[in-house]
Amino acid sequence: MADPGSLPGAGRLALLGHDPGDIETFSALLQDATLRLADVGYDRKARRLVCLVNRYRRETGAPSRIRCALRVETVQAVQRAGWSSDAEAVTVILSLTQDGDWLVITCAAGIALRARIEVLDLVLEDMGAPWATTRVPQHD
């Protein structure tokens, strides 16, 4: 396996999203990210939803992943669907969309997370160093 520091495009991503058009960019960057259900947190008092994922980096020439945080601000409520009782369960993010006041994170196996937001305020930030992977997402 390659040294993560030597991977092409080893720079870290940091994006802010405030416009509805930004959701498409965030969705593309999060597609195929792995999400452990225990790595989803909602702070009702701070009105913040955070998902820690292992993002697949399509922007590089070599297959790699990086730990990444998606932060959703101004959250008024959170709803889950298809959630496993096993907090260690892992799913894959398929898309991020907006449905009215709801930001929807759709995952594999019928798992979804909805956050009712006051205004669109997203942060996507890579953390740490990337690592090489041999598991390249495949789509039919």
N, C-alpha and C positions, 0 to 999 in steps of 0.2 A: 504494500500500500504506500502511496505517495505521502511525503511529509506534508501536512496540511498547509504549512506556510509556503510551500512551493506550488500549490495548486493555482492554476490560472484564475485571475479575478478574485484573489484572496481578500480583497477589500470588503468591508462590511456595509450592508445596505441600511439606510435609515430614511424612512418616508413618512410624510404627513399627508393625510387625506381629509379634505373639507368639502369637496364638490362631488355630486353624484357620479360624475365620470371617473373619479378616482377609484371607485369600487371595482371597476373592471380591471384596473392595473393591480390592485391588491389581490383580487381573485386569481389572476394569472400567476402572481408570485407565490400564492399560497396553495395552488393546485398541487395535489400529491404530497403535501406536507403531512407527516404523521403527527397525530395528536393523542396523547395519553389522557384519558378522561380526568385523572387526578390533577392534571396540569391546567385545568380551567378554574379560574377563580373570579367571583363576583363580590366586590366590596360595595355593599348597598349605601353605606354612609358617604363614601367617596364617589359613588355613582360611576364605577369603573369595572369593566369586564376585561380580564386578561387571559389569553391563551398562549401557553408556551408550546412551541411546535419544533419539529425537526424539518426545516424547509429544504426541499429539493432545489438546487441552484441551477436553473436553466441558462442563466446568463454567463456561465463559464464553459470552456471547451471540454473539461473533464467532469465526469459524473461526481457530484459531491453534495453534501448536506451541511447545514449549519443550524445551530440552535437559534431560534427567532421568537420574539415576543410580538403578539398582536394585542394592542391596547385599544379598547373602545371606550370613549369618554361620554359623559352626559347620559348614562344609561338609567332608565327609569324602572325597568323590569327585565327579567330574564326568564325564558321558558326553554325547557328541554324536551326532546322527543326521541324515543327509541334508546334512551340512555341505559346502559348496562349497570347492574348493581355492583359489578366488579370495577372499582376505581382504577385498577391497573390495566383495564382494557384499552386497547389502542385502535384507533380508526384512522382513516385517511380523509383529508379535506378535499372535497370535490369542487365547491364553489362558494363564493361570497356574493350575496345579492341584497338588494333593498326592496322591501315590499311595504310601501307606505312609510309609517314610522318605525318599522321593524328592519333591523339588519339581520340577515339570515345566513348562518354558516351551515351549509349542507355537507354531510359526510357520508362515507360508505356505510353499508349495512343499515340504512334507514335512520341513522343518527343525525339529529339536527339541533342547532342552538339558535334561539332568536333573542335579540336584544332590542327592546323598545328604546329609541334614542330621541333626545330632544332636538339635537342638531348633529350633523355628521362631523365627527371628530375622531379620526383614526390615526394610530401610530403603528408602524411596522418597523422593527429594529432587530438586526442581526446581533447576536451576542457570542463572543468567543471566536474561536478559530474553526474554519470548515474542516471536514474530514472527507476523505475519498470514500466512495461507495461503489459496490458492484451491482447493487439493486437499482436498476433504471426503470422508472415507471413505464408501463405499457398500456396503451389505450387501443381498444378494438374499434 
